[in-house]
Amino acid sequence: MAMFLSLGLGSSALAEEEMKQSKSSDSWLPSLITETPQEGFALAVTLSQKGVGTTQPDTSVRKALRGAYAHDPDSLIAVSQVIATHFQTVAAANDYWKED
């Protein structure tokens, strides 16, 4: 878990590069607006996955590390917390799917 967190500290350059690329091409995230809360949750999961991919762009490294966290309850809880945080953001962007 600490390894993943430490990887995140050096990812700002990767994030900046991804931002530059997304400005010059079609964005994978055109909006946080979704039709339903379920779609919002799926978007939250995607945001979490993209965060991991940005932090550790090497697929083989991610696959090698998967066994270390896949059976660690603390890591799984941490992943759930990240998804929940993203879901809060998406829900707020969608005005909590309130109907007028």
ZATOR-319043 format. One record per residue: x, y, z of N, C-alpha, C in turn; residue in one letter. Coordinates in steps of 0.02 Angstrom, whole numbers, plus 50000, padded with zeros to 5 digits. Last residue first. Layout:
BEGIN
XYZXYZXYZA
...
//
This chain:
BEGIN
481975091249462481655097749475480935097149495D
482905078749545482425080449492482095087049511E
484615075949576483965078649598483535080149537K
485865070349569485335067749525484635069949549W
486765078149635486505072249669485895069349634Y
487255086549540486775089149588486395083449622D
488315081149476487645079549449487095082049495N
489355084649555489335087449488488645086449456A
489085076249664489025083549672488965086849603A
489385063849605488715065249630488595072749638A
490755065349580490285064449524489575066049546V
491225066449713491355071749664490855071349606T
490835054149767490595060449796490665066149746Q
491595045649687490865045549680490555051849711F
492875048349735492705050049665491945050249656H
492685042949863492855050049854492695052349784T
492455029549831491935033449865492065040949858A
493705026049778493115025949735492555030049766I
494455027349895494615031449837494015031749790V
493875017549976493855024549996493995029249938Q
494195005949906493495007849913493425015149933S
495565006149926495305006749858494575008949860V
495595003850064495865010150037495605011349966A
495104990850069494714996250100494945003050073I
496154984450004495484984249974495034989650004L
497184986650095497234989350028496554989549994S
496704979550205496824986750211496864990050142D
496664966150158496044969750174496144977350179P
497484959450026497614963550086496994967650102D
497444953149908497224949249966497354953050031H
497924962449817497284959149803497004955349863A
499204967149840498644970749870497974967249862Y
500054957849781500224960549847499624964049880A
499554955249655499514950049706499644952649776G
499914967049585499214965549601499144960349656R
501204968749543501034971149610500334969049632L
501174963949414501614960649463501424962649534A
500314973149353500114966049359500534962449411K
501104984749360500454984449394500234977249404R
502174980649280502294982149351501634981749389V
501524979449157501834973449187501984974649261S
501114992649130500624987349142500934981349176T
501665007449184501935001049161501464995349180D
501155018849246500975017449177501215010749150P
500595022849388501055017549367500865015549296Q
499775034349383500295033749434500815028549415T
498905031349281499325037249275499915036849323T
498285019949331498655019549268499115025449257G
497675025249445498195020149452498615019749389V
496785033949381497275036549429497845031549439G
495995025249310496425029949273496965032849319K
495325019249417495765015249374496245019749335Q
494595030349464495085026949508495575022849467S
493785032849354494255038049378494795034949422L
493055020949353493505022549297494015027849318T
492315022549471492785016949465493295018349409V
491565033749433492015034249491492535028549489A
490805028249330491295033549314491795034249371L
490015019849406490465016949356490995021949335A
489305029549476489755025049512490255021849464F
488585035349372489055039349410489555035049448G
487775024849336488275027149287488805031449322E
487025025049455487415019149437487945020849385Q
486395037649451486905036349501487335030149485P
486255042749276486015039449337486575038749388T
486895050549178486155050049179485895047449246E
488215061949222487965055249203487205055249211T
489545073049207488825072349208488635065349183I
490845075649190490675071649249489925070249253L
491515074449024491075077449074491005072749133S
492485068448945492195074748921491765078248974P
493735059748960493265062049012492965068748991L
494555057548859494215051548883493705053548936W
494585069348727494645067948798494275061548816S
495495069548577494855068548610494975066448683D
496965080248593496575074848564495905074248600S
497575090448659497695090048587497295084548554S
497215088548789497025094848758497095094448682K
497785076348817497055076648813496825083248782S
499135079748822498895075348769498145075848761Q
499155087748936499355090548872499085086448815K
498765078149031498345084049020498515087248953M
499845069449026499195066949005498715072848991E
500825077949079500895075449010500225073048984E
500325079449208500395085249165500455083249092E
500435066249253499775069349248499795075449203A
501815064749252501405060449209500715063549200L
502155074049349502405074949280501995070749232A
501555068349461501315074849436501565076149365S
501985056649519501565056149459501355062849431S
502635054549636503035056349577502625056649513G
501665050849726502025057149737502415059349676L
501225038249690500805043949675501165050549683G
502145029849745502145030649672501745036749652L
501765030149877502385033449858502435034449783S
500585022649868500555029549888501185033349869L
501105010249832500645013749787500605021049804F
501865007549946502195007949881501755011649831M
500935006350044501385012150046501735013049980A
500424994150000500005000050000500445006250000M
//
